[in-house]
Amino acid sequence: MTTSFGNDILPMFRPGDIACMAPKGVRLGDADWMGDPAGNDDFADHVNARRVFAALSSGFMPPGHRWSQGSLDLYASWMGDGFQP
C-alpha cells in the first residue's frame, strides 16, 4: 500500500506543530508545499520534505514531542513512495 501525505503524514503533525512552523514559512499542513519536487544546494529534490524529515529525525522538531521511530519510518516510506499527496 502506498503511503500518502494526506492519509498518513499529515495526521502525525499536531495543529500546534503546524501553527508553530507557519510563521517560519514551513507549511507542514500543505501537501503541495511538502511534496514540491524542487531541490537546492542541500538536497537534489523535494527539499521541503527532506528538510522537515531532517529536523524530525534530529529531534529538532516538533518541540517537546520527539517522533517515534515508527513515525519516522512512515515518513521515510512516504518519501520512498514518491511523495504522494
C-alpha positions as CSV (number, residue, x, y, z in Angstrom):
1,M,0.0,0.0,0.0
2,T,1.4,3.4,-1.0
3,T,1.9,6.0,1.8
4,S,0.3,9.3,1.2
5,F,0.7,12.7,2.8
6,G,-3.0,13.3,3.4
7,N,-3.7,9.9,4.9
8,D,-0.5,9.0,6.7
9,I,1.8,12.0,7.3
10,L,-0.5,15.0,7.9
11,P,-2.3,13.3,10.8
12,M,1.1,12.9,12.6
13,F,1.5,16.7,12.8
14,R,-0.4,18.3,15.7
15,P,-2.3,21.5,15.0
16,G,0.2,23.3,17.2
17,D,3.1,22.0,15.2
18,I,1.6,23.3,12.0
19,A,0.8,26.7,13.6
20,C,4.3,27.0,15.2
21,M,6.1,26.4,11.9
22,A,3.8,28.6,9.6
23,P,5.4,31.9,10.6
24,K,8.8,30.4,9.6
25,G,7.5,29.6,6.1
26,V,7.3,25.9,6.8
27,R,3.9,24.8,5.6
28,L,3.5,21.4,7.3
29,G,-0.2,21.1,6.5
30,D,0.2,21.8,2.8
31,A,0.6,18.7,0.6
32,D,1.7,20.8,-2.4
33,W,4.4,22.5,-0.4
34,M,5.6,19.4,1.3
35,G,5.7,17.4,-2.0
36,D,7.3,20.2,-4.1
37,P,9.9,18.4,-6.2
38,A,12.3,21.4,-6.3
39,G,15.8,20.9,-4.9
40,N,18.6,23.2,-3.8
41,D,22.2,23.0,-2.8
42,D,21.4,20.8,0.2
43,F,19.0,18.3,-1.5
44,A,18.7,17.4,-5.1
45,D,14.9,17.1,-4.9
46,H,12.0,17.6,-2.6
47,V,13.9,20.0,-0.4
48,N,10.9,20.9,1.8
49,A,10.0,17.4,2.7
50,R,13.6,16.4,3.2
51,R,14.4,19.4,5.4
52,V,11.4,18.6,7.6
53,F,12.5,14.9,7.8
54,A,16.0,16.0,8.8
55,A,14.5,18.2,11.6
56,L,12.2,15.4,12.7
57,S,15.0,12.8,12.7
58,S,17.3,15.0,14.7
59,G,14.6,15.8,17.3
60,F,14.7,19.5,16.5
61,M,11.0,19.5,15.7
62,P,8.4,19.3,16.8
63,P,9.3,21.0,20.1
64,G,8.6,18.9,23.2
65,H,7.4,15.9,21.2
66,R,10.0,13.8,19.5
67,W,8.6,11.4,16.9
68,S,8.9,7.7,17.4
69,Q,11.0,5.6,15.1
70,G,7.8,4.1,13.7
71,S,6.6,7.6,12.7
72,L,10.0,8.5,11.2
73,D,9.9,5.2,9.3
74,L,6.4,6.0,8.0
75,Y,7.6,9.4,6.8
76,A,10.6,7.8,5.1
77,S,8.1,5.4,3.4
78,W,6.2,8.4,2.1
79,M,9.3,9.8,0.6
80,G,10.3,6.4,-0.9
81,D,6.8,6.0,-2.3
82,G,7.3,9.2,-4.3
83,F,5.9,11.9,-2.1
84,Q,2.2,11.1,-2.9
85,P,-0.3,13.7,-1.9
